[in-house]
Amino acid sequence: MPDWLVFILLTFLIVAALGVVFIRSLLYAVIIFGGFSLVMALLWQHFNAPDIAITEAAVGVGTTVLMVAVVTRVRGEEH
């Protein structure tokens, strides 16, 4: 992976982390968190840490699915 692509992915991680903190919609924050987790797994793989990349991908998918379920359930109870 070229250095400029790593720089873009790291920049995306910073922007995504700030987006999760400052976004008002819980569902959008969860979606951004899922993208953050995917990019983080790709970077771990690039940095020759496949065990951490697999763990990040598994935990990221699991937590994203769980958070989407919770957000949709909470949103359904509000209306």
C-alpha positions in Angstrom: 0.0 0.0 0.0 1.5 3.3 -1.0 2.4 5.9 1.7 -0.1 8.4 0.4 -3.0 5.9 0.8 -1.9 5.1 4.4 -1.9 8.9 5.1 -5.4 9.2 3.6 -6.7 6.3 5.7 -5.1 7.7 8.9 -6.7 11.0 8.1 -10.1 9.3 7.7 -9.6 7.7 11.1 -9.2 11.1 12.7 -12.1 12.6 10.9 -14.3 9.5 11.7 -13.4 9.6 15.4 -14.3 13.3 15.6 -17.5 12.6 13.6 -18.6 9.9 16.1 -18.1 12.4 18.9 -19.8 15.4 17.4 -22.6 13.9 15.3 -26.1 14.3 16.7 -27.8 11.2 15.1 -27.0 7.9 17.0 -27.6 5.8 13.8 -25.1 7.9 11.8 -22.6 7.7 14.6 -22.9 3.9 14.6 -22.4 3.8 10.8 -19.3 6.0 11.0 -18.0 3.8 13.8 -18.4 0.7 11.5 -16.4 2.5 8.8 -13.7 3.4 11.4 -13.5 -0.2 12.4 -13.2 -1.4 8.8 -10.4 1.1 8.0 -8.6 0.2 11.3 -8.7 -3.5 10.4 -7.2 -2.7 6.9 -4.4 -0.6 8.5 -3.6 -3.4 11.0 -3.3 -5.8 8.1 -1.1 -3.4 6.2 1.2 -3.1 9.3 1.7 -6.9 9.3 -0.5 -7.6 12.3 -3.1 -10.0 10.9 -4.2 -11.3 14.3 -5.1 -7.9 15.4 -6.8 -7.1 12.1 -9.0 -10.2 12.3 -9.9 -9.3 16.0 -10.6 -5.7 15.0 -12.9 -6.8 12.1 -14.8 -9.3 14.3 -15.2 -7.0 17.2 -16.1 -4.1 14.9 -18.8 -6.1 13.1 -20.2 -7.5 16.4 -20.4 -4.1 18.1 -21.8 -2.4 15.1 -24.6 -4.9 14.7 -25.3 -4.7 18.4 -25.4 -0.9 18.4 -27.6 -0.7 15.3 -30.1 -3.1 17.1 -30.0 -1.0 20.2 -30.4 2.3 18.3 -33.4 1.0 16.3 -35.0 -0.4 19.4 -34.5 2.9 21.3 -35.8 4.9 18.4 -38.9 2.7 18.1 -39.7 3.2 21.8 -39.4 7.0 21.5 -42.2 7.3 18.9 
